[in-house]
Amino acid sequence: MFSRREVFTEHFLPRDLPGRGTQLNELSDVLEPAAEGEPAESCWMIGSSGAGKTSTARYLLEELSVDYGIGFALVECVGASRWELLRDIAAEHPSVPQHNGMGTTQLLTELDDVESEPFVVVLDEFDGLEVPEVLVDLTNIEGISLICIGHDKAEAIASIPNAVKGLRHAPEIWFEPYSVPSMMEILRARVDTGLQPGVIDDDQLERIADEVAGSARYGVQSLRSAVELGEERGHTSVTDEDVGDSFDHAKARIREQLLASLSRQHHIVYRVIREAGEEGLRPAEIMERYRERSDNPRGRQAVVKYRRKLQRYDLVACDGDGSSRWDHWWAVDDQLKAPLRGRRVA
């Protein structure tokens, strides 16, 4: 039933972004100086998971790269060290000829010595940044602008060093959940590009669009799961039963992908919570067991951030609002194991 399976992967960038015209215009306004050879202002892109923040940034920056030669780097903040972030940025900068084997100081020197041409750094999953000092590095380099992508601006701002000027008050571009009509456009585009004709009908697509609560990630993965289930069951087209079963299937896939994208420290916290079973653990117990398991344990505030990230990704849950020391935490899917490796998947 598939004609192009890659259309349903996480990193596929579509030709159009339904429902994101306003956000594209706002980001275009922010980046307009870069098209004229001047450094652009930094900005925030804030919204829930699956709201199209990263896709919108990639879409416009790739367009500006082709039309105006503006360089950019998109880097994942979660679990990355200062050196890893600078290395990944240097690797994409057109004026840094050689970055392999360089240490942190050398990377900074190379980035600082380049001509002050506009260059945009997208800091994806900003709330997972564990080395805020890199913000001082980047904001002190002439020509670099930041696009900070996250879920909660207030939470992200709390980690910004005092030495970083202006970022707290940078413009914010808000991403609301997709409407059902926009979600239908997104799903139809994937159907037209990635499936054989007649595989799924509009009523079934609308059922998916209604169910996924404005998340493009959940919608696309539910569509993918419905088709995969249909193939596994020997169907020549998607049935209503396939659609009904697709949602849990998609949620499980998304949880697995999101867990794999996190750092080793997140994985340790997740393992500690999962191994406690249905009874769960209180925050103090999580902290104690985490310290026993980690060979390089972080402080309490860091562990709170790890726990909050796991909760935001629907990997763990609690019986309160998550702020009380009496809350009990447990794994949403007790069959999902954290990967054993120490680095995240791109």
Secondary structure by P-SEA (a helix, b strand, c coil): ccccccccccccccccccccaaaaaaaaaaacccccccbbbbbbbbbccccaaaaaaaaaaaaaaaacbbbbbbbbcccccaaaaaaaaaaacccccccccccaaaaaaaaaaccccbbbbbbccccccccaaaaaaaaacccbbbbcccccaaaaaaacccccccccccbbbbbccccaaaaaaaaaaaaacccccccccaaaaaaaaacccccaaaaaaaaaaaaaaaaaaccccccaaaaaaaaaaaaaaaaaaaaaaccaaaaaaaaaaaaaccccccaaaaaaaaaacccccccaaaaaaaaaaaaaacccccccccccccbbbbbccccccccccccccc
